[in-house]
């Protein structure tokens, strides 16, 4: 039987991206888990508090997940007391996300964890390499459907 052995897993861009992403994710996940957050709940807190995005659709776009995944995460966060959802003033159809005291406290605790994780990985590259890496990752995402079911 003739077998095509030309594909080499360890030389594959997809494999290298996945392996590195999983290592980065695991390191952050382990830290966030100690305070009861996931990457998605952390990103939602960032969307609302750091970016000023109270609308679920804007949050979904910022985080890069679809609206259904965002709604599911918001429901869990609300049940856990991290956020509350209200209706917009003047338009009862608009939902706004408001961070509770618990959410603020979790944001305060998670920020140094995320900063430490970013510094760990960025510290392996020069500033120029970091900029080029980010540019290349953006180039790879161009034209792709960015909304994911999960992060």
DRENNU-395417 format. One line per 3 residues: for each residue z, y, x of N, C-alpha, C, O. Coordinates in Angstrom, 2 decimals, decimal comma. Atoms other than C-alpha are relative to their C-alpha. Example, Ala and Ser with C-alpha at 12.3 -4.5 7.8 and 13.67 -1.06 7.14 Angstrom:
2
0,00 -1,19 0,89 7,80 -4,50 12,30 0,00 1,20 0,90 0,66 1,18 1,94 ~ -0,06 -1,19 -0,82 7,14 -1,06 13,67 0,73 1,09 -0,77 0,90 2,20 -0,26
***
This chain:
151
0,00 -1,17 0,85 0,00 0,00 0,00 0,00 1,25 0,90 0,73 1,31 1,90 ~ 0,12 -1,24 -0,77 -0,94 3,46 1,31 1,00 1,02 -0,54 0,94 1,40 -1,71 ~ -1,05 -0,93 0,42 2,04 5,86 1,19 -0,22 1,35 0,68 -0,41 1,43 1,89
0,14 -1,36 -0,54 1,71 9,62 1,61 1,38 0,45 0,48 2,27 0,67 -0,34 ~ -1,29 -0,40 -0,59 4,56 10,62 3,96 -0,03 1,44 0,51 0,81 1,83 1,32 ~ 0,15 -1,36 -0,53 3,40 14,21 4,53 1,09 0,95 -0,48 1,38 1,94 0,20
-1,06 -0,89 0,51 6,15 15,77 2,40 1,30 -0,30 0,71 1,78 -1,44 0,70 ~ -1,25 0,17 -0,75 9,26 16,32 4,49 1,09 0,82 -0,70 1,03 2,05 -0,72 ~ -1,05 -0,64 0,79 12,37 17,11 2,46 0,69 1,13 0,77 0,83 2,23 0,23
-0,77 -0,98 -0,75 14,24 18,99 5,17 -0,82 1,19 0,46 -0,26 2,20 0,91 ~ 0,87 -1,13 -0,31 11,22 21,22 5,85 -0,40 0,74 -1,26 -1,12 1,74 -1,19 ~ 0,37 -0,58 1,29 10,89 22,08 2,16 0,80 1,27 -0,27 2,02 1,29 -0,12
-0,65 -1,26 0,35 11,65 25,65 1,15 0,98 -0,21 -1,16 2,10 0,31 -1,14 ~ -0,86 0,25 1,16 13,06 24,43 -2,18 1,29 -0,69 0,38 2,36 -0,33 -0,10 ~ -1,20 0,72 -0,45 15,45 22,03 -0,50 0,92 0,94 0,77 2,13 0,96 0,52
-0,81 -0,93 -0,79 16,64 24,68 1,97 0,66 1,06 -0,89 1,84 1,37 -0,70 ~ -0,57 -0,98 0,94 17,13 27,26 -0,83 1,12 -0,62 -0,82 2,20 -0,04 -0,96 ~ -0,99 0,68 0,85 18,98 24,78 -3,02 1,27 -0,33 0,78 2,37 -0,06 0,31
-1,15 0,39 -0,81 21,24 23,49 -0,26 0,86 1,22 0,34 2,08 1,18 0,20 ~ -0,74 -1,22 -0,36 22,21 26,99 0,89 0,65 0,63 -1,22 1,80 1,05 -1,16 ~ -0,55 -0,58 1,23 22,68 28,26 -2,67 1,22 -0,79 -0,47 2,23 -0,20 -0,87
-1,13 0,83 0,45 24,95 25,32 -3,55 1,22 0,19 0,89 2,35 0,20 0,40 ~ -1,12 -0,24 -0,92 27,08 25,90 -0,44 0,67 1,34 -0,31 1,89 1,44 -0,35 ~ -0,52 -1,34 0,32 27,46 29,60 -1,28 0,73 -0,05 -1,34 1,83 0,49 -1,46
-0,61 0,10 1,33 28,19 28,83 -4,94 1,33 -0,74 0,05 2,31 -0,29 -0,53 ~ -1,22 0,81 -0,07 30,76 26,16 -4,13 1,16 0,79 0,61 2,29 0,73 0,12 ~ -1,04 -0,79 -0,67 32,65 28,47 -1,79 0,58 1,05 -0,96 1,80 1,23 -1,03
-0,48 -1,01 0,95 32,84 31,22 -4,43 0,67 -0,66 -1,20 1,73 -0,22 -1,64 ~ -0,57 0,70 1,16 33,47 28,81 -7,33 1,43 -0,45 0,25 2,30 -0,31 -0,62 ~ -1,34 0,50 -0,32 36,49 27,31 -5,57 1,02 1,13 -0,03 2,15 0,93 -0,48
-0,91 -1,13 0,02 38,04 30,74 -5,15 0,21 0,53 -1,42 1,34 0,78 -1,84 ~ -0,10 -0,53 1,37 37,25 31,99 -8,68 0,79 -0,93 -0,90 1,54 -0,48 -1,77 ~ -0,68 1,00 0,82 38,56 28,76 -10,19 1,53 0,16 0,07 2,22 -0,13 -0,90
-1,46 -0,14 -0,15 42,06 29,52 -8,84 0,59 1,05 -0,94 1,79 1,04 -1,20 ~ -0,49 -1,01 0,94 42,29 32,49 -11,23 -0,61 -0,17 -1,39 -0,45 0,70 -2,25 ~ 0,52 0,30 1,34 40,46 30,90 -14,18 -1,36 0,62 -0,32 -1,71 0,75 -1,49
1,34 -0,55 0,23 36,99 32,44 -13,70 -1,06 -0,99 0,46 -0,81 -1,86 1,29 ~ 1,20 0,69 -0,48 33,55 30,92 -13,32 -0,94 1,08 0,54 -0,67 2,27 0,38 ~ 0,96 -1,00 -0,48 30,56 32,58 -11,68 -0,55 0,82 -1,16 -0,74 2,03 -1,02
0,54 -0,75 1,14 29,21 33,51 -15,12 1,03 0,99 -0,55 0,68 2,14 -0,81 ~ -0,99 -0,95 0,52 32,47 35,02 -16,37 0,25 1,14 0,99 0,47 2,27 0,58 ~ -0,12 -1,03 -1,02 32,80 36,89 -13,07 -1,16 0,98 -0,09 -0,95 2,20 -0,05
1,17 -0,87 0,09 29,26 38,22 -13,38 0,03 0,87 -1,26 -0,41 2,01 -1,24 ~ -0,12 -0,79 1,23 29,92 39,33 -16,96 1,00 1,12 0,19 0,75 2,25 -0,24 ~ -0,96 -1,07 -0,29 33,02 41,23 -15,85 -0,64 1,08 0,87 -0,41 2,27 0,65
0,70 -0,97 -0,85 30,88 42,88 -13,15 -0,98 0,83 -0,82 -1,08 2,04 -0,63 ~ 0,99 -0,70 0,82 28,19 43,76 -15,69 0,67 1,11 -0,82 0,18 2,23 -0,89 ~ -0,68 -0,96 0,88 30,67 45,49 -18,00 0,74 1,06 0,82 0,60 2,26 0,56
-0,86 -0,94 -0,73 33,06 47,06 -15,47 -0,71 0,75 1,12 -0,54 1,96 1,26 ~ 0,64 -0,66 -1,15 30,91 47,77 -12,40 -1,30 0,68 -0,38 -1,66 1,71 0,21 ~ 1,32 -0,52 0,36 27,58 48,41 -14,10 -0,01 0,79 -1,31 -1,00 1,45 -1,63
-0,07 -0,75 1,25 28,75 49,90 -17,41 -0,93 -0,53 -1,09 -1,51 0,25 -1,84 ~ 0,90 0,62 0,98 26,77 47,45 -19,56 0,81 -0,71 -1,09 1,19 -1,87 -0,90 ~ -0,81 0,63 1,04 28,67 46,76 -22,82 -0,80 -0,83 -1,00 -0,20 -1,54 -1,81
0,84 0,69 0,96 25,70 45,31 -24,75 -0,34 -1,41 0,50 -0,80 -1,56 1,64 ~ 0,27 1,38 -0,45 25,30 41,49 -24,63 -1,42 -0,23 0,53 -1,60 -0,99 1,48 ~ 1,37 0,17 -0,50 21,51 41,73 -24,18 -0,15 0,57 1,40 -0,81 -0,03 2,25
0,04 -0,61 -1,34 21,92 44,07 -21,21 0,78 -0,84 1,00 0,38 -0,98 2,16 ~ -0,80 0,88 -0,86 24,62 41,79 -19,80 -0,83 -1,22 0,40 -0,86 -1,60 1,57 ~ 0,83 1,18 -0,27 22,29 38,77 -20,10 -1,08 0,32 1,03 -1,30 -0,44 1,97
1,05 -0,41 -0,93 19,49 40,63 -18,33 0,56 0,23 1,40 -0,03 -0,19 2,39 ~ -0,62 -0,29 -1,29 21,82 41,83 -15,55 0,41 -1,29 0,73 0,16 -1,45 1,92 ~ -0,49 1,25 -0,61 23,36 38,39 -14,95 -1,16 -0,94 0,33 -1,09 -1,71 1,29
1,15 0,87 -0,24 19,98 36,64 -15,18 0,07 -1,30 -0,76 -0,52 -2,31 -0,36 ~ -0,09 1,18 0,85 20,88 34,17 -17,91 -0,52 0,37 -1,38 -0,61 1,55 -1,72 ~ 0,54 -0,30 1,32 19,48 33,83 -21,41 1,11 0,44 -0,96 2,30 0,30 -0,68
-0,92 -0,58 0,98 21,08 35,39 -24,48 0,96 -1,05 -0,56 2,12 -0,75 -0,83 ~ -0,85 1,08 0,53 22,41 32,03 -25,75 1,13 -0,32 0,96 2,28 -0,47 0,55 ~ -1,04 0,28 -1,01 24,27 31,31 -22,50 1,00 1,16 0,07 2,20 0,94 0,24
-0,89 -1,17 -0,02 25,65 34,86 -22,56 0,94 -0,03 -1,19 2,14 0,19 -1,04 ~ -0,84 0,07 1,20 26,90 34,48 -26,14 1,08 -1,06 0,12 2,23 -0,85 -0,27 ~ -0,96 1,09 -0,20 28,56 31,18 -25,27 1,12 0,44 0,95 2,29 0,20 0,69
-1,00 -0,46 -0,97 30,30 32,71 -22,24 0,89 1,08 -0,60 2,10 1,08 -0,38 ~ -0,80 -1,06 0,63 31,41 35,76 -24,24 1,00 -0,58 -0,99 2,13 -0,12 -1,08 ~ -0,91 0,66 0,94 32,90 33,50 -26,92 1,20 -0,60 0,74 2,34 -0,43 0,31
-1,08 0,60 -0,79 34,90 31,61 -24,27 0,90 1,07 0,61 2,12 0,92 0,63 ~ -0,78 -1,09 -0,60 35,98 34,84 -22,57 0,88 0,67 -1,05 2,02 1,05 -0,77 ~ -0,78 -0,60 1,08 37,11 36,27 -25,90 1,16 -0,90 -0,40 2,27 -0,43 -0,61
-1,06 0,96 0,35 39,06 33,12 -26,75 1,08 -0,03 1,07 2,25 -0,28 0,77 ~ -0,95 -0,01 -1,11 40,71 33,35 -23,32 0,68 1,36 0,19 1,55 1,51 1,05 ~ -0,64 -1,31 -0,06 41,64 37,00 -23,86 -0,51 0,92 1,09 0,14 1,92 1,41
0,56 -0,85 -1,06 39,41 38,47 -21,12 -0,75 1,21 -0,56 -0,78 2,28 0,05 ~ 0,78 -1,06 0,62 37,27 40,54 -23,45 0,25 -0,02 -1,50 0,85 -0,95 -2,04 ~ 0,09 0,02 1,46 36,96 41,54 -27,07 -1,34 0,61 -0,36 -1,86 1,45 0,37
1,28 -0,54 0,46 33,80 42,27 -29,01 0,24 0,90 -1,19 0,99 0,57 -2,11 ~ -0,10 -0,96 1,10 33,48 45,26 -31,27 -1,41 0,35 -0,46 -2,40 0,00 0,18 ~ 1,30 -0,47 0,47 30,70 46,78 -33,33 -0,18 1,44 0,45 0,78 2,20 0,62
0,33 -1,35 -0,45 28,94 49,93 -32,22 0,31 1,04 -1,05 0,23 0,76 -2,25 ~ -0,28 -1,09 0,92 29,87 53,25 -33,76 -1,33 0,46 -0,62 -2,30 0,72 0,09 ~ 1,19 -0,45 0,69 27,32 54,24 -36,38 -1,01 -1,10 -0,29 -1,87 -0,93 -1,15
0,92 1,10 0,22 25,48 50,92 -36,19 0,78 -1,30 0,06 1,05 -1,81 1,15 ~ -0,80 1,22 0,07 27,43 47,88 -37,35 -0,70 -1,23 0,52 -0,08 -2,28 0,69 ~ 0,75 1,16 -0,50 24,66 45,60 -36,07 0,14 -0,15 1,51 -0,17 -1,21 2,06
-0,11 0,02 -1,46 25,38 46,47 -32,43 1,34 -0,58 0,41 2,39 -0,18 -0,09 ~ -1,22 0,58 -0,55 27,90 44,35 -30,54 0,26 0,62 1,37 -0,65 0,74 2,19 ~ -0,41 -0,55 -1,29 29,80 45,91 -27,65 1,11 -0,87 0,58 1,98 -1,36 -0,15
-1,01 0,80 -0,70 31,90 44,06 -25,08 1,00 0,95 0,64 0,61 1,87 1,37 ~ -1,08 -0,81 -0,55 35,25 45,59 -24,15 0,91 -0,92 0,80 1,36 -1,95 0,30 ~ -0,86 0,81 -0,86 37,31 44,24 -21,25 1,47 0,30 -0,33 1,86 1,45 -0,47
-1,43 -0,12 0,29 41,00 43,61 -21,99 0,78 0,20 1,30 0,22 0,15 2,40 ~ -0,86 -0,12 -1,19 43,94 44,15 -19,65 -0,09 -1,26 0,86 -0,10 -1,18 2,09 ~ 0,13 1,25 -0,75 43,67 40,48 -18,69 -1,31 -0,02 0,78 -1,34 -0,44 1,94
1,29 -0,06 -0,67 39,99 40,95 -17,86 0,01 0,94 1,19 -0,56 0,63 2,24 ~ -0,13 -0,95 -1,12 40,77 44,00 -15,73 0,78 -0,63 1,16 0,42 -0,47 2,32 ~ -0,82 0,63 -1,05 43,43 42,03 -13,87 -0,80 -1,08 0,74 -0,71 -1,18 1,96
0,82 1,03 -0,63 41,05 39,13 -13,23 -1,08 0,63 0,89 -1,36 0,13 1,97 ~ 0,99 -0,73 -0,80 38,40 41,58 -11,99 0,63 0,48 1,30 0,04 0,36 2,37 ~ -0,72 -0,49 -1,18 40,95 43,08 -9,61 0,27 -1,14 0,98 0,14 -0,96 2,19
-0,27 1,15 -0,87 41,85 39,63 -8,27 -1,27 -0,61 0,60 -1,27 -1,05 1,75 ~ 1,24 0,66 -0,42 38,27 38,34 -8,02 -0,82 0,83 0,98 -1,56 0,28 1,79 ~ 0,83 -0,85 -0,86 36,74 41,34 -6,26 0,17 -0,33 1,49 -0,85 -0,48 2,17
-0,11 0,36 -1,41 38,24 40,53 -2,83 -0,55 -1,40 0,31 -1,05 -1,64 1,41 ~ 0,55 1,35 -0,20 37,23 36,88 -3,27 -1,51 0,06 0,15 -2,08 -0,55 1,06 ~ 1,46 -0,12 -0,05 33,61 37,80 -3,96 -0,43 0,76 1,25 -1,42 0,40 1,89
0,31 -0,76 -1,22 33,61 40,35 -1,15 0,13 -0,89 1,23 -0,71 -0,84 2,13 ~ -0,21 0,92 -1,12 35,00 37,73 1,25 -1,14 -1,01 0,09 -1,63 -1,30 1,18 ~ 1,10 0,96 0,01 32,34 35,22 0,19 -1,30 0,65 0,48 -2,03 0,06 1,28
1,22 -0,71 -0,43 29,55 37,77 0,62 0,04 0,29 1,50 -0,95 0,11 2,21 ~ -0,13 -0,30 -1,43 30,88 38,81 4,03 -0,14 -1,25 0,85 -0,70 -1,20 1,95 ~ 0,13 1,27 -0,72 31,12 35,17 5,10 -1,47 -0,32 0,26 -1,85 -0,64 1,39
1,41 0,35 -0,12 27,42 34,58 4,43 -0,81 1,09 0,68 -1,65 0,81 1,53 ~ 0,76 -1,09 -0,62 26,10 38,01 5,37 0,36 0,17 1,47 -0,44 0,66 2,25 ~ -0,42 -0,09 -1,40 28,09 37,86 8,60 -0,80 -0,91 0,92 -0,76 -0,75 2,14
0,82 0,90 -0,80 25,76 35,11 9,75 -1,36 0,62 0,34 -2,11 0,10 1,17 ~ 1,29 -0,67 -0,19 22,81 37,52 9,63 0,22 1,43 0,48 1,26 2,03 0,23 ~ -0,05 -1,42 -0,35 22,09 40,91 11,16 -0,33 0,80 -1,26 -0,79 0,23 -2,25
0,36 -0,84 1,14 21,64 43,86 8,79 -1,49 -0,11 -0,31 -1,88 -0,20 -1,47 ~ 1,45 0,11 0,19 17,88 43,65 9,33 -0,38 -1,35 -0,62 -1,24 -1,42 -1,49 ~ 0,28 1,32 0,56 17,87 39,91 8,60 0,43 -0,08 -1,46 -0,26 -0,68 -2,28
-0,47 -0,01 1,39 19,91 40,46 5,42 -1,01 0,73 -0,89 -1,35 0,24 -1,96 ~ 0,98 -0,76 0,78 17,45 43,10 4,20 -1,29 -0,81 -0,18 -1,85 -0,86 -1,27 ~ 1,23 0,80 0,06 14,48 40,87 5,03 0,19 -1,22 -0,90 -0,70 -1,57 -1,67
-0,30 1,16 0,84 16,12 37,85 3,39 -0,05 0,39 -1,48 -0,66 -0,30 -2,29 ~ -0,01 -0,46 1,39 16,74 39,81 0,19 -1,41 0,36 -0,47 -1,78 0,08 -1,61 ~ 1,39 -0,35 0,34 13,17 41,13 0,25 -0,80 -1,27 -0,29 -1,54 -1,33 -1,27
0,74 1,24 0,18 11,78 37,62 0,64 0,44 -0,75 -1,27 -0,40 -1,32 -1,97 ~ -0,48 0,67 1,21 13,99 36,19 -2,13 -0,59 0,71 -1,24 -1,00 0,05 -2,19 ~ 0,62 -0,75 1,09 12,76 38,98 -4,43 -1,47 -0,34 -0,16 -1,97 -0,49 -1,27
1,42 0,36 0,01 9,18 38,16 -3,49 -0,22 -1,37 -0,62 -1,15 -1,56 -1,40 ~ 0,12 1,33 0,58 9,71 34,50 -4,36 0,23 0,01 -1,51 -0,36 -0,80 -2,23 ~ -0,30 -0,07 1,44 11,08 35,48 -7,80 -1,05 0,77 -0,79 -1,09 0,66 -2,02
1,01 -0,80 0,70 8,18 37,83 -8,62 -0,86 -0,89 -0,90 -1,35 -1,93 -0,48 ~ 0,85 0,72 0,94 6,31 36,67 -11,70 0,61 -1,24 -0,62 -0,02 -1,93 -1,42 ~ -0,70 1,17 0,55 8,85 33,98 -12,51 0,86 0,43 -1,18 1,29 1,59 -1,26
-0,90 -0,26 1,12 10,87 33,74 -15,72 1,42 -0,02 0,55 1,91 -1,07 0,97 ~ -1,30 -0,14 -0,68 14,23 35,01 -14,51 1,18 -0,49 -0,84 2,23 -0,82 -0,27 ~ -1,14 0,38 0,83 16,43 34,07 -17,49 0,30 -1,49 0,11 -0,55 -2,33 -0,19
-0,44 1,39 -0,18 18,38 30,88 -16,78 0,96 -0,40 -1,11 1,59 0,45 -1,73 ~ -0,97 0,52 0,96 20,42 28,68 -19,08 1,41 0,10 0,56 2,38 0,27 -0,18 ~ -1,30 -0,07 -0,67 23,24 28,73 -16,53 -0,22 0,50 1,41 -1,33 0,45 1,94
0,05 -0,42 -1,39 24,04 30,11 -13,12 0,50 -1,11 0,90 0,53 -0,95 2,12
***
